[in-house]
Amino acid sequence: MLFLLFLPVFAIAKTPKKQVAYAIGFYNLENLFDTCHDAGKNDYEFLPEGSYHWTADKYAHKLVNLARVLSEMGTDELPDVGCAAIGVAEVENAKCLTDLCNEPPLKARGIQFVHIEGPDQRGIDCGLLYNPSLFSVRNVKLVPYIYTRPEDAGRATRGFLIVSGTLADEHVTIVVNHLPSRGAPSIAREDGGQQLRVVKDSLLKDDPAVKLFIMGDMNDDPQDASMAVCLGAKREVSEVGKDDLWNPWWNELATGNGTLMYEGARNLFDQIILSASLLGEKGLKYAGHQVFRRDYMIQGPGPYWGSPLRTTAGGQWLNGFSDHLPTVVYLR
């Protein structure tokens, strides 16, 4: 008799079949806070006396764990170099990124970072890690996210970090963002998708040939209105016009693969969306994508079995990584 055992784990990440030369990634670092209070920010739960009892030892473990994942992203296809650039979310400040880049696996590659302090009330921002031997930064700006509902007047959250640079002698722009959480109504993320569309149109107007990546924790799946309608990211390459965007993660989620789990269901909030210029025949072009995972990043038997292994869950210190898995896009 044949017995089949079904385990609640993420599908094995697929890797590209075409030759690749570069990798671009995104990773939600899940509350990378230091242990000091930042004036004007509601970071009190991540202080030694806060609800997370956030100590220097826990912070040090968090840095080691994240550096391990970040240094391994992209190495399935590019074992010697990993990713040329990785967008990150949920980082408190530049000090955290400085400490992270000083971890041996990242320091060995000379990884640097881009960060602009934003207005988020908790104090979490987006950033971009990059390998300066592969990607050079030209220009950086932070475009604010604007709440549109009257009841949200005075609120502030993460903006859109726009980093323009050069990769393989081509103009590449990376937009890193973290849309409002599922605690907010869908309209908050739909507004974010519409605002990202305005950013996209502006960047394409400035340079129609730019190789554009819009990445982040969207707090929505690819088929949700914020992504599919407001941003207008298409499911199939055949649907993509010259000024459109393609979202490869739509079909990825349909296969059952995801980057996080909530109440036993998989979501794929961590997306890297591509401009039509990355689907053409000239220069840098798409060669594949993957949800990056290693067994050590996944929770073992217990109440969260099969979920990404978090730093803390249910009030218990797990010495994990993040509640999200990273994503990677490969280029040739």
WOGIMO-V944597 format. One record per pair of residues at least 4 apart in sequence whose ideal C-beta (glycine too) atoms are under 6 Angstrom apart, sorted by sequence separation. I is the first residue (numbers start at 1). J is the second residue. D is the distance in Angstrom with one decimal. If there is no record, write none. Layout:
I:J:D
I:J:D
This chain:
16:20:5.7
46:50:5.7
50:54:6.0
54:58:5.8
67:71:5.9
74:78:5.2
75:79:4.8
92:96:5.1
120:124:5.4
180:184:4.1
184:188:3.9
186:190:5.9
204:208:5.6
220:224:3.8
225:229:4.6
226:230:5.2
227:231:5.2
240:244:4.5
274:278:4.4
293:297:5.6
301:305:5.2
38:43:5.7
45:50:4.2
91:96:5.2
101:106:5.1
102:107:5.5
106:111:4.2
130:135:4.6
147:152:3.7
167:172:4.4
222:227:5.2
223:228:5.5
234:239:4.1
252:257:5.2
261:266:5.6
299:304:4.5
312:317:5.6
313:318:5.7
44:50:5.2
45:51:4.4
46:52:5.5
91:97:6.0
220:226:4.7
227:233:5.2
234:240:5.0
240:246:4.8
299:305:5.9
45:52:5.4
48:55:5.4
75:82:5.0
118:125:4.6
165:172:5.7
203:210:5.9
220:227:5.8
260:267:5.3
278:285:5.9
279:286:5.9
46:54:4.3
74:82:4.3
147:155:5.2
180:188:4.0
258:266:3.2
278:286:5.0
299:307:4.8
310:318:5.7
73:82:5.9
74:83:4.0
164:173:4.7
180:189:5.8
203:212:6.0
237:246:5.8
258:267:5.4
259:268:5.3
304:313:5.9
311:320:5.2
33:43:6.0
73:83:5.0
101:111:5.0
179:189:4.7
234:244:5.8
258:268:4.6
299:309:4.7
310:320:4.7
163:174:4.9
259:270:4.2
298:309:6.0
309:320:3.6
101:113:5.8
115:127:4.3
145:157:5.4
233:245:4.4
234:246:5.4
274:286:5.9
297:309:5.7
309:321:5.6
33:46:3.7
162:175:5.3
179:192:4.1
310:323:4.8
113:127:5.5
114:128:4.3
145:159:5.3
233:247:3.7
144:159:4.5
160:175:5.6
161:176:4.4
235:250:4.3
253:268:4.2
308:323:5.5
97:113:4.4
113:129:5.1
143:159:5.6
142:159:4.6
143:160:4.4
160:177:4.8
308:325:5.4
97:115:5.5
111:129:5.4
112:130:6.0
35:54:5.6
142:161:5.6
249:268:5.1
111:131:6.0
112:132:5.5
158:178:4.5
35:56:5.6
94:115:4.9
141:162:5.2
109:131:5.6
249:271:4.7
140:163:5.3
157:180:5.9
35:59:5.6
297:321:5.4
139:164:4.4
222:247:4.8
114:140:5.3
116:142:4.2
138:164:4.6
247:273:5.0
138:165:5.1
222:249:5.0
137:165:4.6
222:250:3.8
245:273:5.1
246:274:5.0
136:165:5.4
97:127:5.5
135:165:5.4
136:166:4.8
173:203:5.6
189:219:5.8
92:123:5.3
189:220:5.1
126:158:5.8
135:167:5.0
221:253:5.9
244:276:5.5
259:291:5.8
293:325:5.3
193:226:3.7
71:105:3.5
90:124:4.7
91:125:5.7
193:227:6.0
197:231:5.2
242:276:5.3
257:291:5.4
291:325:5.5
292:326:4.5
71:106:5.8
121:156:5.9
126:161:4.6
128:163:5.0
190:225:5.3
196:231:5.2
63:99:5.7
67:103:3.5
91:127:5.3
171:207:5.8
190:226:4.8
194:230:4.4
240:276:5.1
291:327:5.7
292:328:5.2
29:66:5.7
63:100:5.6
89:126:5.2
119:156:3.7
120:157:5.2
173:210:5.3
182:219:5.6
189:226:4.0
193:230:3.1
67:105:5.0
120:158:5.1
178:216:5.4
181:219:5.4
193:231:4.0
290:328:5.2
67:106:5.2
88:127:4.9
160:199:5.7
171:210:5.1
172:211:4.6
173:212:5.2
174:213:4.8
175:214:4.7
176:215:5.8
177:216:3.9
178:217:4.8
179:218:5.2
204:243:5.7
63:103:5.5
118:158:5.6
176:216:5.7
179:219:4.9
190:230:4.9
233:273:4.9
289:329:4.8
87:128:5.4
118:159:5.2
170:211:5.7
248:289:4.9
237:279:5.9
288:330:4.4
86:129:4.6
148:191:5.2
287:330:4.5
287:331:5.7
85:130:4.3
287:332:4.1
221:267:5.6
261:307:4.5
84:131:5.4
221:268:5.7
284:331:5.1
25:73:4.6
128:176:5.7
114:163:5.3
84:134:3.9
85:135:4.9
126:176:4.3
219:269:5.5
23:74:3.2
84:135:4.7
218:269:5.2
126:178:5.6
217:269:5.2
217:270:5.6
218:271:5.6
270:324:5.5
23:78:5.6
272:327:5.6
143:199:6.0
20:77:4.7
215:272:4.3
270:327:4.9
272:329:4.8
25:83:4.5
29:88:5.4
31:90:5.6
32:91:4.6
33:92:4.5
213:272:5.8
214:273:4.4
23:83:4.5
30:90:5.6
15:76:5.2
24:85:5.5
25:86:4.2
26:87:4.5
27:88:5.6
28:89:4.5
29:90:5.1
34:95:5.7
22:84:5.0
28:90:5.6
29:91:5.7
34:96:5.5
212:275:3.7
260:323:5.9
32:96:5.0
260:324:5.1
259:324:5.2
211:277:5.4
259:325:4.4
211:278:5.4
209:277:5.9
211:284:5.3
42:121:5.5
42:122:5.3
43:123:4.8
41:123:3.3
38:123:5.3
87:176:3.7
89:178:4.2
170:283:5.2
170:284:5.4
168:284:5.5
87:215:4.7
89:217:4.9
24:213:5.9
26:215:4.3
28:217:4.6
73:292:5.2
26:270:5.7
11:256:5.5
11:257:4.1
26:272:5.5
62:311:5.9
69:321:5.8
73:326:5.5
77:330:5.6
74:328:5.5
73:328:5.6
65:321:5.0
61:319:5.5
20:287:4.6
18:287:4.3
16:287:4.8
16:288:2.0
15:290:5.7
14:290:5.8
13:290:4.0
13:291:4.7
13:292:6.0
13:293:5.5
10:293:5.8
30:322:3.9
29:322:5.9
30:323:5.1
28:322:5.9
28:324:4.0
8:305:5.6
9:306:4.5
8:306:3.4
27:326:3.9
25:326:5.6
26:327:5.3
25:328:4.5
23:328:5.4
24:329:5.1
23:330:5.3
22:331:4.4
20:330:4.1
21:332:5.4
20:332:5.2
19:332:5.5
16:330:4.7
18:332:5.6
